[in-house]
Amino acid sequence: MDKTGHNTSGDAGQLRFAQSSAGLTSSEIRDLMSLATAPGIISFAGGMPGNELFPLDEMDRIYNRLTEKEKQTALQYGPTNGLPSLRESLSYYLESKELPVHENRLLITSGSLQAIHILARAFIDPGDRVLVESPSFIGALSAFRACQAELQAVPLGGDGMDLSALEQELTGGASLPKFLYVAPNFHNPAGIVYSMEVKRQMIALLQGRNIPVIEDDVYSDIWFHEEDLPGMKNLKAMNPAGIDICFTGSFSKILGPGLRLGWMLVPEPIYRKCELIKQSIDACSPSLSQVIADKFIRSGEMNSYTARIREEYKKRGEAMIAALEEHLPGYVTFERPRGGFYTWLQLPKGTDSTLILKKAIEKGVVFVTGKTFDPAGERNDHMRVSFCNTDVETIRRGIPLIAQAIREVIGK
Ligand SMILES: Cc1ncc(COP(=O)(O)O)c(C=O)c1O
């Protein structure tokens, strides 16, 4: 404390923070990663699109063609649920994915992470059980932890969720879970796609139980093989009776995360609650981003842009698979990604991937350790290696270093 009674020591012990913020701690991994920002370091750690892939010319064109009235709209507050013109154009885009737009309500959010946060706030009371995949997207886990949920992990296999584990959680727990959170298409970090069969059985297990599903779908446009599309049909598009499916999506991977624009498509009663929560958080999402995203869809540029980036991510994904197959020791296994941003390496059981990360940093390369994505924050015998933010040549240079780090820790 200084003379005025202000806390200047940075000692969090004296500050009376809310209990709900206690679970939000800086991890050892984040501290390690801060060592990894030296120039020249190769990063397979991030989940961000490649900077060089952003549609800069299209953005210039869109902005320069805005009328005075549109520019004024772009700088003004807008409706909480989003600008009408964007809600309309986004509806066409979602309809093209067979999503039941008209039977549901669309809420524009500040990134899809905000959509997940809002849903978490709508449903979770402290101590509530929430079902999540293991592994799971860390941003969603943090949102649920911030609401003081008790996370119940359901393991993922190569074709989706372990259905007997899901059934056990649904029938065996002390209380009814508040919801199930899943990301069936190009999972972060597991890289997998749920099979239609797993989706059908999951629906059959969930029907009539009053457990909503949050379906997180931010990577489904980054597919590498067109023939996979029918099998990637969203749970929401399957439109099952007796389950409230809350579908969340984003412009982050198909335009740019800097816009901070996402959405949720949810049944009316959930929409009404979520709109009130959003109103209390930020009143509305950035109007400038919404004006740009709307024009991007309407001009047809979004379709040509996603076709272009798909090609590039496919090259990167395939280069990564080839490099991993060539250099990794046989005891490391992984599912070959058919889209999205990530590969998820399974190390021998019990391996501590933090030791491998330390070695890798010495060699000038980084990735994300497995426990980051474990709902319990413990299991560390996996590593996530992303191919989204490094070009093919860098992937070819970096993967041998990852393989060396693994061999030095585990053995030949
Ligand atoms: C699975 C998943 N869901 C949601 C998000 C959040 O994206 P945003 O808030 O940028 O829309 C991400 C970001 O990496 C993600 O990987």
The ligand as a Gaussian input file, in Angstrom:
#p B3LYP/6-31G(d) Opt

LIG

0 1
 C      -12.695000     -24.588000     -31.402000
 C      -12.692000     -23.093000     -31.309000
 N      -13.812000     -22.473000     -30.961000
 C      -13.874000     -21.135000     -30.842000
 C      -12.772000     -20.365000     -31.076000
 C      -12.902000     -18.884000     -30.843000
 O      -12.788000     -18.151000     -31.964000
 P      -13.260000     -16.628000     -32.050000
 O      -13.627000     -16.148000     -30.691000
 O      -12.089000     -15.905000     -32.626000
 O      -14.443000     -16.656000     -32.952000
 C      -11.563000     -20.957000     -31.447000
 C      -10.364000     -20.142000     -31.668000
 O       -9.286000     -20.591000     -31.912000
 C      -11.526000     -22.372000     -31.574000
 O      -10.412000     -23.015000     -31.901000

